[in-house]
């Protein structure tokens, strides 16, 4: 599954992030940046996140962080590759 996030900004134009093309170092580094910025991990951030009161930056951070965490969960941490699909 390919995850993409497209961010429209009047200042920067259009930015597209393809999470499946990011290497493990970039994914974990970006997750650590968000953890440092907010002082908590994603699960705790999610518990306190309210989209009705969030700033545009917080909304963008939430979407990016959520996709980074999901991409990381989909990969095998020991190899940095996607987990094989299990056949039943």
C-alpha angles and dihedrals in degrees: 000000000000119000119201132176121197116197120195116202128171089215101044102025116221126345123188122194119196104195095192090062094055118099121233093255092056093046095050092042093053091047089052090050091057092045089053094045094051098028093231141074122262095262092057091043089053092053091058099034116114115180091199091063100031123113119236088256092052091050091051091045090050093052094046094044092047091052092046092052091046092049091049091050090052093056129075104249093209095060105019090234130117115277113254115255110252116232118214 
